[in-house]
Amino acid sequence: MTERMTAREVLALVADGFTPLAPPAAGDEKAAPAEGAGAAPADGPLAWAGYGDSRARAAVRTGEEESVLCGTAEVGGRPCVLAVFEFGFLGGSLGRAAGDRLVAAYAAAAELRIPLVSLVATGGSRMQEGMIALGQLQRVAAASVRLRAAGVPQVAVLRDPATGGGWATLGAGADVVLALPGAQVAFAGSRVRPPDADPAAYTAEDQYAHGHVDALVAPARLRDTLALWLRLLAPDAARGAEPAPPPYALRDLPPPATGWEAVRRARAADRPRAGAYLDAYFEVRAAIRGDRAGGADDRVECGFGLREGRVVAYAAQDGGATRPAGFRTVARLLGLADRLGIPVLTLVDTPGAANDAEAERAGAGPAIAEVFAAIAGARVPVTSLVVGEGGSGGALALAAPGATWVTPDGYFSVIAPELAARILKRADDQVPLTAGQLRLRPQDLVELGVARGVVGVDPVSR
């Protein structure tokens, strides 16, 4: 379990200044409906005996009036709206007043067009307010949808604990989800789990491993990490969504003489991989992880980076067979970049989509279809570079039509030469010949109109 901090301690840890938002008054259109014509009963909408006293004690103990503080602030010089939970106030639970504050925070972020950052520490909905409390999740979800439609990003930081509706709305519903190491992160709170449940399944680490959390961030790094994400998720309005230029090649090579030479180059162990291209292309970058459906593919890296001061989103295959979770993560990246107006760079390098039984059961076909659809429907420009193997539909899914380049040690093929020879019932010694017939060399791809060009090395670095 991570050390629990108060809301004020979290604010001091990450924020430069904090100006509270005024909670909406009863009757405000952003607030929940008032109970009749008068003020709310002291013991809440259910007349739960002792509820008023519990609230009063919580206020004295924490110095707060509610379980969540909302206001404007700067994190590393980047403006944002903060929603910070106080777990000491009735377990950070959500009731109607907390819902009012959160809806107002979403509205302020939309009006100011600055990101919303939620620092979540909650045990769930407040029992003493019954279905009124649970209904706040619908209000928060609706406010989140409005903010998303406005093109404003949302970042969540999961503290300890982040459970119940707070995890299922503000947490899991954010564009980027960060978590403190050791935090409890789960829909089921600690007192309502099956007695024989695996405790590891309810941790930030396990949620990260299964693609529900983008990064585990130690408290000491939280301010800098948040500041970077607030920069990376901000579109460059001055330059608009200009296409990202393709990276330079990292090796200066002549065109391959044969198709089989092109294949052997792309499969060489010492060939530069996607990570090397990303390192050379970006000054700084941060990754998103996972498909939000229980899977993560470590052979695919997606995220946002800064190149010459400009934000570019990226999705890169790293040489292995791409699994369904990898394709779904790419689709997630493309959707977020499109909504925020950020251009995209994809790096193609895979022998093909994973074709084992597990991949088929996990929906390889539907996952690939998601990426094809995301690129076809993208409103922002997508630039693609084949940096190694371009194996069939698993590679083509990441290639932008009309905006794909290739390196001198890359190739693109409808099918691997070995598989083509097998289908044609050719002997193994016919594989090199088959590679030539497939016309998969970089220069062939340009002549066929598949690639716009073969990239060279950076002339400055020669």
C-alpha positions as CSV (number, residue, x, y, z in Angstrom):
1,M,0.0,0.0,0.0
2,T,1.3,3.4,-0.9
3,E,1.4,6.2,1.7
4,R,-1.9,8.1,1.8
5,M,-1.6,11.8,1.4
6,T,-4.3,14.4,2.2
7,A,-5.8,16.5,-0.6
8,R,-3.7,19.5,0.6
9,E,-0.5,17.4,0.6
10,V,-1.2,16.3,-2.9
11,L,-1.8,19.9,-4.0
12,A,1.4,21.0,-2.5
13,L,3.2,18.1,-4.2
14,V,2.0,18.8,-7.8
15,A,0.5,22.3,-8.1
16,D,1.8,25.9,-8.3
17,G,-1.0,27.8,-6.7
18,F,-4.6,26.7,-6.4
19,T,-7.7,28.8,-6.9
20,P,-10.9,26.9,-5.7
21,L,-13.9,26.9,-7.9
22,A,-17.1,28.2,-6.3
23,P,-19.4,25.2,-5.8
24,P,-22.7,25.6,-7.8
25,A,-25.5,27.0,-5.7
26,A,-28.7,24.9,-5.3
27,G,-30.8,25.5,-8.3
28,D,-27.8,26.1,-10.6
29,E,-28.3,24.2,-13.8
30,K,-24.9,22.4,-13.2
31,A,-26.0,21.3,-9.8
32,A,-28.3,18.4,-8.9
33,P,-32.0,19.2,-8.3
34,A,-32.6,20.6,-4.9
35,E,-34.8,18.7,-2.4
36,G,-38.1,20.5,-2.6
37,A,-38.1,24.3,-2.2
38,G,-35.9,24.5,0.9
39,A,-32.4,23.5,2.0
40,A,-31.3,19.8,2.1
41,P,-32.1,18.1,5.4
42,A,-29.3,17.8,7.9
43,D,-29.1,14.1,7.5
44,G,-29.2,14.2,3.7
45,P,-31.8,13.0,1.1
46,L,-32.4,9.7,2.9
47,A,-32.7,11.2,6.3
48,W,-30.0,8.8,7.4
49,A,-29.7,9.2,11.1
50,G,-26.4,10.7,12.2
51,Y,-25.2,11.5,8.6
52,G,-25.1,15.2,9.4
53,D,-22.9,14.6,12.5
54,S,-20.6,12.3,10.4
55,R,-20.1,15.1,7.9
56,A,-19.4,17.6,10.6
57,R,-16.8,15.4,12.2
58,A,-15.2,14.8,8.9
59,A,-15.0,18.5,8.2
60,V,-13.3,19.1,11.6
61,R,-10.9,16.3,11.1
62,T,-9.8,17.2,7.6
63,G,-10.5,20.9,7.4
64,E,-12.5,20.4,4.2
65,E,-16.2,20.9,3.5
66,E,-16.4,18.0,1.0
67,S,-14.6,14.9,-0.2
68,V,-13.3,16.6,-3.3
69,L,-11.5,20.0,-3.9
70,C,-11.8,21.5,-7.4
71,G,-10.1,24.5,-8.7
72,T,-7.6,26.0,-11.2
73,A,-3.9,25.6,-10.9
74,E,-0.6,25.3,-12.7
75,V,1.5,22.2,-12.8
76,G,5.0,22.9,-14.0
77,G,3.8,26.1,-15.6
78,R,0.9,24.4,-17.5
79,P,-2.6,25.6,-16.6
80,C,-5.2,23.0,-15.7
81,V,-8.3,22.3,-13.6
82,L,-7.6,20.0,-10.7
83,A,-10.1,17.7,-8.9
84,V,-8.4,16.4,-5.8
85,F,-10.1,13.8,-3.5
86,E,-9.8,13.9,0.3
87,F,-10.0,10.3,1.4
88,G,-10.2,11.4,5.1
89,F,-13.6,12.9,4.4
90,L,-15.9,9.9,4.6
91,G,-13.5,7.8,2.5
92,G,-13.4,10.2,-0.4
93,S,-16.9,9.1,-1.2
94,L,-19.1,10.6,-3.9
95,G,-22.4,12.3,-2.8
96,R,-24.5,15.0,-4.4
97,A,-22.3,17.9,-3.2
98,A,-19.2,16.2,-4.5
99,G,-21.0,15.5,-7.8
100,D,-21.8,19.2,-8.1
101,R,-18.2,20.1,-7.6
102,L,-17.0,17.6,-10.2
103,V,-19.5,18.7,-12.8
104,A,-18.5,22.3,-12.2
105,A,-14.8,21.3,-12.7
106,Y,-15.5,19.6,-16.0
107,A,-17.5,22.7,-17.1
108,A,-14.6,25.0,-16.1
109,A,-12.1,22.9,-18.1
110,A,-14.3,23.1,-21.1
111,E,-14.9,26.9,-20.8
112,L,-11.2,27.6,-20.2
113,R,-10.1,24.9,-22.7
114,I,-7.4,23.6,-20.3
115,P,-6.9,20.0,-19.3
116,L,-8.7,18.4,-16.4
117,V,-6.5,16.5,-13.9
118,S,-8.2,14.2,-11.4
119,L,-6.2,13.0,-8.4
120,V,-8.5,10.2,-7.3
121,A,-8.6,8.6,-3.8
122,T,-12.1,7.3,-3.1
123,G,-13.9,4.3,-1.8
124,G,-16.9,4.8,-4.0
125,S,-20.4,6.2,-3.7
126,R,-21.8,7.5,-0.3
127,M,-24.2,5.0,1.2
128,Q,-25.9,7.6,3.3
129,E,-27.2,9.2,0.1
130,G,-28.3,6.0,-1.6
131,M,-29.2,6.2,-5.2
132,I,-28.7,9.9,-5.2
133,A,-25.1,9.3,-4.6
134,L,-24.8,6.5,-7.2
135,G,-26.5,8.7,-9.8
136,Q,-23.5,11.1,-9.5
137,L,-21.6,8.7,-11.7
138,Q,-24.0,9.4,-14.5
139,R,-23.5,13.1,-14.1
140,V,-19.8,12.8,-14.1
141,A,-19.9,10.5,-17.2
142,A,-22.0,13.0,-19.0
143,A,-19.7,15.9,-18.0
144,S,-16.7,13.8,-19.2
145,V,-18.4,13.2,-22.6
146,R,-19.0,17.0,-23.0
147,L,-15.4,17.7,-22.2
148,R,-14.2,15.1,-24.6
149,A,-16.4,16.5,-27.4
150,A,-14.9,19.9,-26.7
151,G,-11.4,18.5,-27.5
152,V,-10.0,19.0,-24.0
153,P,-7.9,16.2,-22.6
154,Q,-8.3,14.5,-19.2
155,V,-5.6,13.0,-17.1
156,A,-6.2,10.8,-14.0
157,V,-3.8,10.0,-11.2
158,L,-4.9,7.0,-9.1
159,R,-4.0,7.3,-5.5
160,D,-4.7,4.9,-2.7
161,P,-7.4,3.7,-2.9
162,A,-9.0,4.3,-6.3
163,T,-12.1,2.1,-6.2
164,G,-15.8,2.0,-7.1
165,G,-17.3,4.6,-9.2
166,G,-14.4,7.0,-8.9
167,W,-12.2,4.5,-10.7
168,A,-15.0,3.6,-13.2
169,T,-15.6,7.3,-14.2
170,L,-12.9,9.8,-13.5
171,G,-10.1,7.2,-13.4
172,A,-10.7,4.7,-16.2
173,G,-12.6,7.3,-18.3
174,A,-9.5,9.6,-18.6
175,D,-7.4,9.9,-21.7
176,V,-4.2,9.1,-19.8
177,V,-4.2,7.2,-16.5
178,L,-1.3,7.4,-14.1
179,A,-1.1,5.5,-10.8
180,L,1.0,5.7,-7.7
181,P,2.9,2.4,-7.0
182,G,1.2,0.2,-4.4
183,A,-2.2,1.9,-4.7
184,Q,-5.3,-0.1,-4.6
185,V,-7.0,0.2,-8.0
186,A,-10.2,-1.7,-8.6
187,F,-13.9,-1.4,-9.1
188,A,-14.4,-3.6,-6.0
189,G,-13.5,-2.0,-2.7
190,S,-11.5,-3.9,-0.1
191,R,-14.6,-4.9,2.0
192,V,-16.7,-6.2,-0.8
193,R,-14.3,-8.5,-2.6
194,P,-14.7,-12.3,-2.6
195,P,-12.8,-13.8,0.3
196,D,-10.7,-16.0,-1.9
197,A,-9.9,-13.3,-4.5
198,D,-6.3,-12.8,-5.5
199,P,-5.2,-9.6,-3.8
200,A,-2.7,-8.8,-6.6
201,A,-5.6,-8.2,-9.0
202,Y,-6.7,-5.1,-7.1
203,T,-3.4,-3.3,-7.4
204,A,-2.0,-0.5,-9.6
205,E,0.7,-2.8,-10.7
206,D,-1.8,-5.5,-11.9
207,Q,-3.9,-2.9,-13.7
208,Y,-0.8,-1.6,-15.4
209,A,0.2,-5.2,-16.5
210,H,-3.3,-5.7,-18.0
211,G,-3.4,-2.5,-20.0
212,H,-5.7,-0.4,-17.8
213,V,-3.0,2.1,-16.5
214,D,-0.5,3.9,-18.7
215,A,2.3,4.4,-16.2
216,L,3.2,3.9,-12.6
217,V,4.7,7.1,-11.2
218,A,6.4,7.6,-7.9
219,P,5.2,10.7,-5.9
220,A,8.6,12.4,-6.3
221,R,8.2,12.3,-10.1
222,L,4.5,13.2,-10.2
223,R,4.8,16.9,-10.8
224,D,7.2,16.6,-13.7
225,T,5.3,13.7,-15.2
226,L,2.0,15.6,-15.1
227,A,3.7,18.7,-16.5
228,L,5.0,16.7,-19.4
229,W,1.6,15.2,-20.2
230,L,-0.1,18.5,-20.0
231,R,2.4,19.8,-22.6
232,L,2.1,16.7,-24.8
233,L,-1.7,16.7,-24.9
234,A,-2.0,20.3,-25.9
235,P,-2.5,20.8,-29.7
236,D,-0.3,23.3,-31.5
237,A,-3.0,25.7,-32.6
238,A,-0.5,28.0,-34.4
239,R,0.8,25.3,-36.7
240,G,-2.4,23.3,-37.0
241,A,-2.3,19.7,-37.9
242,E,0.5,19.8,-40.4
243,P,1.8,16.3,-41.4
244,A,4.7,15.0,-39.3
245,P,7.8,14.6,-41.5
246,P,9.0,11.1,-41.9
247,P,12.2,10.3,-39.9
248,Y,15.5,10.0,-41.6
249,A,17.0,6.6,-42.2
250,L,19.5,5.5,-39.5
251,R,21.7,3.6,-42.0
252,D,23.1,4.8,-45.3
253,L,22.6,1.9,-47.6
254,P,22.3,1.5,-51.4
255,P,19.1,0.0,-52.8
256,P,19.0,-3.8,-52.3
257,A,19.8,-5.7,-55.5
258,T,17.2,-8.4,-55.0
259,G,14.0,-9.0,-53.1
260,W,15.7,-11.6,-50.9
261,E,18.4,-9.1,-50.0
262,A,15.7,-6.7,-48.9
263,V,14.2,-9.3,-46.7
264,R,17.5,-10.3,-45.2
265,R,18.3,-6.7,-44.5
266,A,15.0,-6.1,-42.7
267,R,15.5,-9.3,-40.6
268,A,19.1,-8.5,-39.6
269,A,19.6,-8.6,-35.9
270,D,21.7,-5.3,-36.0
271,R,19.1,-3.3,-38.0
272,P,17.8,-0.2,-36.1
273,R,14.5,-0.8,-34.5
274,A,11.6,1.5,-33.8
275,G,13.0,2.6,-30.4
276,A,16.1,3.9,-32.1
277,Y,14.0,5.9,-34.6
278,L,11.8,7.3,-31.9
279,D,14.9,8.3,-29.9
280,A,16.4,10.1,-32.9
281,Y,13.1,11.8,-33.9
282,F,11.8,13.1,-30.5
283,E,13.5,15.3,-27.9
284,V,11.2,13.8,-25.2
285,R,8.2,11.5,-25.3
286,A,5.8,9.7,-23.0
287,A,4.0,6.4,-23.7
288,I,0.4,5.3,-23.3
289,R,0.0,1.6,-22.5
290,G,-2.7,-1.0,-23.1
291,D,-6.0,-1.5,-24.9
292,R,-8.2,-0.8,-21.8
293,A,-9.7,-4.3,-22.4
294,G,-7.3,-6.4,-20.3
295,G,-4.3,-6.5,-22.7
296,A,-1.0,-4.9,-23.4
297,D,1.5,-5.7,-26.2
298,D,5.1,-4.8,-25.3
299,R,6.1,-5.1,-29.0
300,V,4.1,-2.0,-29.8
301,E,4.8,1.5,-28.4
302,C,2.3,4.3,-28.6
303,G,2.4,7.8,-27.1
304,F,3.2,11.5,-27.7
305,G,6.4,13.3,-28.2
306,L,8.0,16.7,-28.8
307,R,9.9,17.2,-32.1
308,E,11.4,20.7,-32.5
309,G,8.9,22.0,-30.0
310,R,5.9,20.5,-31.8
311,V,3.7,17.7,-30.5
312,V,3.4,14.5,-32.6
313,A,1.6,11.3,-31.6
314,Y,3.3,8.0,-32.5
315,A,2.5,4.3,-32.9
316,A,5.4,2.0,-33.5
317,Q,5.7,-1.7,-34.1
318,D,9.0,-3.1,-32.7
319,G,9.7,-6.1,-34.9
320,G,7.6,-8.8,-33.4
321,A,4.2,-10.2,-34.4
322,T,1.6,-7.7,-33.3
323,R,-1.1,-9.0,-31.0
324,P,-4.7,-7.9,-30.8
325,A,-4.0,-5.7,-27.7
326,G,-1.3,-3.9,-29.7
327,F,-3.6,-3.1,-32.5
328,R,-6.3,-1.9,-30.0
329,T,-3.7,0.3,-28.3
330,V,-2.8,1.8,-31.7
331,A,-6.5,2.5,-32.4
332,R,-6.8,4.1,-29.0
333,L,-3.8,6.4,-29.7
334,L,-5.2,7.3,-33.1
335,G,-8.6,8.2,-31.7
336,L,-7.1,10.4,-29.0
337,A,-4.7,12.2,-31.4
338,D,-7.6,12.8,-33.8
339,R,-9.8,14.3,-31.1
340,L,-7.0,16.6,-29.9
341,G,-5.9,17.6,-33.4
342,I,-2.4,16.2,-33.1
343,P,-0.6,14.7,-36.2
344,V,0.4,11.1,-36.1
345,L,3.6,9.2,-37.0
346,T,3.4,5.4,-37.4
347,L,6.5,3.1,-37.7
348,V,5.8,-0.1,-39.4
349,D,7.9,-3.2,-38.5
350,T,6.3,-6.5,-38.0
351,P,6.4,-9.9,-39.8
352,G,2.7,-9.8,-39.5
353,A,-0.2,-10.1,-37.0
354,A,0.1,-12.8,-34.4
355,N,-1.7,-15.9,-35.7
356,D,-1.8,-18.3,-32.8
357,A,-5.0,-19.6,-31.3
358,E,-4.9,-17.1,-28.4
359,A,-4.6,-14.2,-30.8
360,E,-7.6,-15.4,-32.8
361,R,-9.7,-15.8,-29.7
362,A,-8.7,-12.3,-28.6
363,G,-10.1,-10.9,-31.8
364,A,-7.1,-10.4,-34.1
365,G,-9.4,-9.6,-37.1
366,P,-11.6,-7.0,-35.3
367,A,-8.6,-5.4,-33.7
368,I,-6.9,-5.0,-37.1
369,A,-10.1,-3.6,-38.4
370,E,-10.2,-1.0,-35.7
371,V,-6.8,0.4,-36.9
372,F,-7.8,0.4,-40.6
373,A,-10.9,2.3,-39.7
374,A,-9.1,4.7,-37.4
375,I,-6.6,5.7,-40.1
376,A,-9.2,5.8,-42.8
377,G,-11.4,8.1,-40.7
378,A,-8.6,10.3,-39.2
379,R,-9.1,14.0,-39.6
380,V,-5.4,14.7,-38.7
381,P,-2.6,13.8,-41.1
382,V,-0.9,10.4,-40.5
383,T,2.6,9.8,-41.7
384,S,4.0,6.3,-41.9
385,L,7.6,4.9,-42.3
386,V,8.4,1.3,-42.9
387,V,11.6,0.8,-40.8
388,G,11.9,-3.0,-41.2
389,E,9.5,-5.8,-42.1
390,G,6.2,-5.0,-43.6
391,G,4.3,-8.3,-43.3
392,S,0.9,-8.4,-44.9
393,G,-2.3,-6.9,-43.3
394,G,-0.8,-6.6,-39.8
395,A,1.7,-4.1,-41.2
396,L,-0.6,-2.4,-43.7
397,A,-3.0,-1.6,-40.9
398,L,-0.5,1.0,-39.6
399,A,0.4,2.4,-43.1
400,A,-1.2,5.6,-44.1
401,P,-2.5,5.5,-47.7
402,G,-0.6,8.0,-49.8
403,A,1.7,9.0,-47.0
404,T,4.0,6.0,-46.5
405,W,7.7,6.1,-46.9
406,V,10.3,3.3,-46.5
407,T,13.9,3.0,-45.3
408,P,16.6,1.3,-47.4
409,D,16.5,-1.7,-45.0
410,G,12.7,-2.1,-45.1
411,Y,10.3,-4.1,-47.2
412,F,6.6,-4.4,-47.7
413,S,4.9,-7.6,-49.0
414,V,1.4,-9.0,-49.4
415,I,2.8,-12.1,-47.6
416,A,6.1,-13.4,-46.3
417,P,8.2,-15.0,-49.1
418,E,8.3,-18.3,-47.2
419,L,4.6,-18.5,-46.9
420,A,4.0,-17.5,-50.5
421,A,6.3,-20.3,-51.6
422,R,4.5,-22.8,-49.3
423,I,1.1,-21.7,-50.8
424,L,2.5,-22.1,-54.3
425,K,3.9,-25.5,-53.3
426,R,7.4,-24.5,-54.1
427,A,10.5,-25.9,-52.6
428,D,12.4,-24.0,-49.9
429,D,15.2,-23.1,-52.4
430,Q,12.6,-21.2,-54.4
431,V,11.9,-18.7,-51.6
432,P,14.5,-16.1,-52.8
433,L,13.0,-16.3,-56.3
434,T,9.5,-15.8,-54.8
435,A,10.8,-12.8,-52.9
436,G,11.8,-11.2,-56.1
437,Q,8.5,-11.9,-57.8
438,L,6.7,-10.2,-54.9
439,R,8.4,-6.9,-55.8
440,L,8.8,-6.0,-52.2
441,R,12.1,-3.9,-52.4
442,P,12.0,-0.3,-51.3
443,Q,12.4,0.9,-54.9
444,D,9.7,-1.5,-56.1
445,L,7.3,0.0,-53.6
446,V,8.0,3.4,-54.9
447,E,7.5,2.3,-58.5
448,L,4.2,0.5,-57.6
449,G,2.9,3.6,-55.8
450,V,2.8,1.9,-52.5
451,A,5.4,4.2,-51.0
452,R,6.0,7.9,-51.7
453,G,9.8,7.5,-51.4
454,V,12.8,5.9,-49.8
455,V,14.1,8.1,-47.0
456,G,17.8,8.9,-46.7
457,V,20.0,9.7,-43.8
458,D,20.1,13.1,-42.2
459,P,22.5,15.1,-44.4
460,V,23.6,17.1,-41.3
461,S,24.7,13.9,-39.5
462,R,26.6,12.5,-42.4
